[in-house]
Amino acid sequence: MVEARITVNGEEAPLAPAAPHTTVLDFLRERGLTGTKEGCAEGECGACSVLVARPGVNRPTDWVAVNACLLPAASLDGQEIVTSEGLATGGAPGTPPTLHPVQEEMAVRGGSQCGYCTPGFVCSMAAEYYRPDRCAHPQADGASGAEHGPNGFDLHALSGNLCRCTGYRPIRDAAFAVGTPTDEDPLARRREEAPPAPVATEYARDDSVFVRKATLAETLRLLRERPDAVVVAGSTDWGVEVNIRSRRAGCVVAVDRLPELRELRVESDRVEIGAALTLTEIERRLDGEVPLLAELFPQFASRLIRNGATLGGNLGTGSPIGDSPPALLALDASVVLADADGEREVPLAAYFTGYRQSVRRPGELIRAVRVPLPLSPVTAFHKIAKRRFDDISSVAVAFALDVEGGIVRKARIGLGGVAATPIRALATEAALEGRPWTAETVEAVAPVLREEGTPMDDHRASASYRSAMLGQSLLKLYARTTEAVSS
């Protein structure tokens, strides 16, 4: 195998002697690039954000901001990253370099005080600065949560970056003041060339190994040989286990760049979404074609997390508080499971079997998620959490209703945070179907929804609060959709 290397700020750096579990954050800091900071080690604060060259949605390459504290450095073998130090350009020997436009605006507008979080903000801001479809006029989109400045800057690109000093106003001012990249901007020009192609990697040190195969078939054969292997894509869950709980694995298998897991197809009867596409890629490629997912995505963690997180990973962990399962349950989605012998399709409603358990067998992985068409016209995703964005749900409720002639013909309701697994609200669905979509029906059925699941008391919410929010969510849905349905 070729020696594992990462291109950092235009220069190749060997991965050795780092251990396979070493994060990109530690890899950079050990090489003196200390602008990348560790604040939380679990993807909450953004102090560690860096830019990665990824396949673009509207052009060959996009600069994507990710949490360096979560990614194994070995996952970027053959890839290209830019840190806060690499944004500035020029500077003859003995003279300071020219600040990048986002660095300049942060400086002149007082966007930095103690400076600890500033490099992370600058990298996230730079990713939005280079977003190819950034608008040139102000707009606000309450449904998606987007807040755009006069330069088209979506402020929620910074939703994963925290600062305790500035009060955020100067940072917001800096974000809304940046212009557009010039023709001489090297990172802007870099977008017109293809990103580095994925490379096969087998990086071993001591008793552990990080592996990326070139094809799905090779990966599935490896998983048959190593059923104990940990499968990672964006590593937004496994990275927390490594950092906070000191988990280690003898074999980690990366699937994030497998072409067979990165397809998105809209067909006559279904939408098929590759399990290794990031949530940001899905959001931008679907462009609102599945409204329930379009409502879900802005509420799913932060942009930094969505730039790495995948549907395959969110379903694979089996967490009862994952945000995508309720929405996918409401959409009647299924998962395509693949192993070395072939594939099988399993309805998501039959996929979860217990707390963080599923029907997925050893050696099997999620290849794709399938959403049947046509879609129900009345949909909504309600996330009840202590913060509107970048938080874990206390309760998540997804609705998909067919209302024809004022009658509920079909109801699908997915719930998260109220049982050991994500569940369908089957009793509530049955109580709604065949009844008129009226305030009287909703008032009568809301108590049924309150009794769904087996909510518990924990530090996020009490069981009684969770139950109350279930019933309230149906009332909220009716209040917000009655006008749309009647029209």
Secondary structure, DSSP 8 states (H G I E B T S, - for coil): ----EEEETTEEEE-TTS-TT-BHHHHHHTTT-TTS--SSSSSSS-TTEEEEEEE-SSSSEEEEEEETTTSBGGGGTT-EEE-HHHHSB---TTS--B--HHHHHHHHTT--SS-SSHHHHHHHHHHHHT-TT--SS--EETTTTEEB-TT--BGGGGTT---SSS-SHHHHHHHHH-----TT-HHHHHTTS-------EEEEETTEEEEE-SSHHHHHHHHHH-TT-EEESS-TTHHHHHHHS----SEEEE-TT-GGGS-EEE-SSEEEEETTSBHHHHHHHHTTSSHHHHHHGGGSS-HHHHTT-BHHHHHHT--TT-SHHHHHHHTT-EEEEEETTEEEEEEGGGTEEETTEES--TT-EEEEEEEESS--SEEEEEEE-SSSSSS--SEEEEEEEEEETTEEEEEEEEEESSSSS-EE-HHHHHHHTTSB-SHHHHHHHHHHHHTSS-----SS--HHHHHHHHHHHHHHHHHHHHHHHH-
